[in-house]
């Protein structure tokens, strides 16, 4: 590892080489996302204006240096005219620097407005335009199923009332075997991760603005993020954020393959705009725990690594023995940083539908450009790395476990892989 200063200039978001050489690909990505393709032309114009302003400033500064040397060598008779010319040139340089600053600012605004370029094959459209890639297991036949909250309360696992009393709506206590069940999930996730080359990390959950912005969470999803104004720090909604910042401003050695980390942390989300939707129980809450996989790799390894992340998620879902499906998320529902995203959705009997348990995103070089994470290629030249993330366990998984493994007498069977951590095979009403 080598610490290096962040490259001079403004942080890249999408690759400017792609923008300049194939703007139609960026326009097509924007259309697939349901975003404005005209933003590409605005960025091209801003890029050209910025480069012209930089060139003009460099030319004038070079002329200023030449003029300064001429004044130093001039005779007394020549000096007044040269000094007047040098003064005029100095004013032009100051004006050019102001113009360059304005051009940089306009360029940054235009650049930040464009989301990551999607990968070929991502379905176009919005939230409901996903494609089902695979369905695993048959939904159980349960007569008059109880929902996860009714089960959790009768089994002494979840206490929403006291959560609301202490912290407000959408907070909860996990108690007794509820807490043990979550810890069992996370210990299994940690074991799965470490056996597959991940380094376990317990990261900070408060991060600086540049780290939060670098991962793309201060764009369209800024209203989901808790901000501590007095300290100018953000509470993370996923350990993806601190893990993305872990190697910011560094050149990594990726010659031995991808760097994989598994972050275990509490996560915080405001759930803005979701009032009246999934307010019962622990599906949408303000605080939850999660084990998140995060990967740094070479860009040409990213798609294969994305499939590996999905494979490890499948392993975890097999361990908890619930029916699920894998979907290819449509472009309009990706978020700004992801170029492709797969979700695994588990069957929820009381809702008679599948609900998201895991998500894995290939962010290509989008985040690493912002955070200046690089590696050296075979010629020793620094290149931008790729980043990926994927959920390995989270509090919401308790919903799928409780509902799918409930039994007629109100008890819940513990998935076999979790029994050693929970200590019992069946959770029974108090």
N, C-alpha and C positions, 0 to 999 in steps of 0.2 A: 504494500500500500504506500502511496505517496500523496501527501497533502499538497495541493497546488492552489494558487489564487484563482478565483472565478474569472473566466475569460472577460476581457474588457468589452464593454458594449452591453446591449440589452439582451435579455435571455430569449433564446429561440423557443418557439412553441411547436409549430409544424416545421418540417425541414424546408428551408428556403430554397435548397437545390431542387427539390421536387416542385415547389411552387413555380420557379423560374423555367424549369425544363418541361414540365407537364402540368400546366395550370388547369387543363381540362379534367385531369384526374381529381384535382382538389374541388373543382366545381361539381363534378359528379358525386363526390363524397358529401358535399354540402346539400345537394338535392336529395340524396338518399336519407340524410338525417332530418330532412324537412327544414333545413336552414337556408339562408339566402346565398345563392351562388354569386351574386353581385359583390359580396364581400371579398371575393377573390380578386376582382378587378380593382377594388379599392386598395387592397393590400399591395398588388403589383404597382399601382401608381405611387403609393406611399413608399414602397421599397426603392423605386426609381428616383423619387424626389430626395429620399434620404441619401442615397449613394451620390447623387448630383451635388447635394449640399456638402457632403464629406469631401468630395473631389474639389469643389470650389474652395472650401476652407483650407485644404492641404496646399492647393496652388498658391493662394494668397499668403499663407504662412511661409512658404518657400521664397516667394518674392520679397516678403518682409525681411527674411534673413539676409538675402542678397543685398537689399537696400541698406540694411544696418552695416554690413561689411563695407559697402561703398562709402557710407558716411565716414567711417573710421579711416579710410584711406584718402579721402578727398582733401583737396587744397582749401585754404580759407575762402578763396573766391567761389569754389564750387559748393561748399558746405551748406549755405542758406537754402539754395534750391533743392538740394538733396534732402535736407531736413524737412522741408515743406512736403516733398513727395513722400517721405517716410511717414510723416504724420497722417497724411491722407490715406496711405496704405494701412496704417494701424487702425484707423476708423473703419476701413473696409473689412479688415480682419475681425474686428469686434462685431460688426453687423453680420458677417458670415457665420460667426460662432453662435449668435442668437438664432439665425436661420437654421443652423444645423441642430440646435437644441429643439427647436419647434418641429423640425422634420423628424427627429428621433421620437419625439412625443407622439406625433401623428402616426408614425410607423408602429410604435408599440400598441397603441389603441387598435389599429387595424389588424395587427398580428394576433392580439389577444382575443379578438372577436371570432376567430376561426378555430373550430374544433379539430381534433386529430383526424387524419385521413383514414377512412375505414379500409379494412382489408378486403380484397376481392372475395365475393361469396357471401358477405354479410347481407341479410335480407333488408330491403329498403322498407321504410314506413315507420309507424309509431309503436306505442306500447303493445298493441294487440297483433302486430304483424310478425311476431316471432315464428320460428320454424321448430317443430318438435323433431329432435334428432334420434331419441331413443326413449322407450318406456320400459321400466324394470319393475317386475312384481305385479301382483294383482291386488287391488284394493280389498281390504277385508270386509266381509259381510257382518255388520254389527247392528243388532236390533236396538233401536232407540239409543244411539250413542250419546254419551255425555261429552261435553266439550272439555278442553284442557283445564279451564278454570274451575269448573264444578269438580272435576277429578282432583285437581291440585288442592282445592280447599278441603274436600272430604278426606284426603290422605294426609293433610297437614304439611303440604309441600310449598304452597304459595299463599301469601297473605297480602292481598291488594288493599284491603281496608286500612291496615296499619301503615302500608307504604304511602297511601294518600294522606293519612294523618300526619306522618313525619315529613313528607317531601312534596305532596301534591299529587294531582292526577298523573297517571301513567308511570308511577313508581311502585315498587313492590318489595316484599321480603321473600327470599327463598329460605325455607326453614327445614330443619331435620333432613329427611331423605331427599327433599327438593334440592338442598344445597349439595348433598352428597352426589346426587344424580348429575348435576352440572359439573362438579369437580371430576366425576368419572369420565364424562364426555371429554373434558379438556385433557385429562391425563392420557386418554386413549389417542387424542389428536396429537399430543406432544410425542407420544411413542411412535405413532405413524410417521410424523415429520422427521424426528431424529433418526429413525431407521432408514430414511430415504435421503439423508445428507443435509438436512436443515439444521441450522444452529438456532437453539432456543434463545429468545430475547424477551425480557420484560422491559418494555420501553416507557419513557415518560408519556403522559397523556395530555400534557400542556405543551404546545409548540409555538414557535415564532410565526409571524405573518408570512414571511418569505417561504417557510417550509409548507405551510398550509396552501399558499397560492401556488407553490411549485408543483403540488400534486393535482391541481385543477379543482380544488374544492371551494374556492372563493369565486367561482363563476356563477353558473345557473343555480348551484346548490348552496350558495352562501347563506340563505335563510335557514338552512338546516343546522348551521354550526353555532355553538355557544362561544361567545367572545367575552373575555374578561378585559373590559376597556381600561381599567386602572393599570393593569400590568401589560396590556397589549399582547395577550397570549390567547390561544384558541384551544378549547377542549376537542380532542380528536373523536371522530365518529368511527374510526377504524385504525388499527395499528399500522395499516398501510402508510399512513402519513408520517409518523416518526421513522419507520423503516425506510421510506423513500429518502428522507433527509439524512439517514445514518451515514451514507457515503457521499453526501453533497460536497462539491468542490474537491473531489478526489479523482485520481487515476487508479483504477482497480487492475489487479492482475487476474485476468479471466482466461489465462492460458490453460488452466486446469479444468475449465468448464464453468458453468453458472455458479453464482453465489446465492445460496438459499438460506432464508431466515424464516423462523416461525415466531410471531409476536403474540404474547398472551397479555391482554390488557382489558380494562374496562373501557367502554365506548359510550359516547354521549351524542344524542341527536335531538334536535328541537321538534322534529316531526311537524314542521310548519305546514299548514294547509291540509292536514290529514284528519282534522276534527270530524268526528262522526264516522270515521272509517277504521275498523279494527280496534276500537277503543276498549273492547272487553278483553281482559287477560293480558298476556305478555307478547302478543304478536308485534304490536307497535308501541314501544316504550321509549322513555327518554334516556335510560341507562341500561346497559347490558354488557355482558362479557363475551369475549371472542378470542379464538386462536386463528390468526391470519397468516397464511404463507405469503412470502414476498421474495421475488427473484430478480437478480441482476444478471444479464447475460449479453452475449453478442447479438446484434439484430438478426443475423441469419440463423440463430438458434431459437428465436422467440416463439415461432409457431409450434415447434416440437415441444418446447417447454410448456406451452399452453396446454397441449394435449396431456402432458404428464401431470400438471396440476389438476386437470379434470379427472384423471385416473385416480389420484390420491383422494379426491373428494368422493369418488364412487366407492373407494375402499371404506371410507368412513361411513357412508350411508349403508353399505352392506353390513357393517358392524352393528348398526342400530336397527336393522331388519325392518325397514319401512319401504313401501312402494314409492317410486319416484320416477320423474321424467327429466330428460336433459333437453334444454331449449337453446337455440341460437338466437340471441337477442337482436331485435331489429335496430337499424342504425339510429332511428330517432329516439331510442330509449337507452343508448349506450352511456350517456354522460360525455363530457367534453374530452376526457383524457383517453378513453378506451378506443382502440381500433377494432376490437372484437371482444365479445363477452358471451360466455356460456353460463347459464343458471341451471342448478339442479333443484327441482321443486318436488316436495314430498306431498303425498296424499293426506288430506285432512278430512276425516270421516264426517264430522258435523257440518262442514262447509261443502262437502261433496265436490271438492275441487283440489287442484294442486297449488301449493304455496311455496314460495322461494325459501330454501334453506341455505344454499350456497351460491356464490357467484365467483367466477374467475375471469379476469380481464387481461388481455394483452394490450399494454399501453405503448408498445413499440418504443420510439425514442422521445415521445412527447414529454414525459415527466423528467427524464434524465437531461434533456436539453435545458429545461428551466433550472434544474438543480446542479448543473455542471458535473454530472457523473460520467466519467469517460474510462476508456481502456486503451491499451496500445495494440494496434494491429500487427500483422506479421512483419511489417517494415518498421515497427517502433513508432508509428505515427498515432497521436491521440485521436480516438474516434468516440462518438456518443454511444453509450450503452443503451440497452433496452431494459424495460422493467415490466414485471407481471405481478399479479396478486391473486389470491384465492382463499376463500374461507375454508377452514378445516373443522370448526365447531363453533356454535354460538348458542346463547340462551334460548333462542327461538326453537332450537331442535327439541326442547322439552315438550313443545306443543305436539309435534309429530309422534314422539315416543309415547306420551300419555294417551293420546287419542287412538293410535293404531294398536296399542297393546293392552287396551282396557278389556276387562272380563265382566261377564254378566253380574257378578256379585259386587261390582264396584272396585275391585282390586285392579292393579296394573302389573303386568309381567315385565320384569327388567330384562332387556336384551342380554343375551349370554355374555357378550364381550364386555359388558359393563358390570356384571355381577361381582367380579373380584374387587372392584373399586367401591361399589355401593355396599356390599356385604350381605345382601339378601337377594333372593330370586323373585320375590313378589312383594309389591307394596300394597299393604292392606289398610282399610279405613281404621282410624283410631277407635 
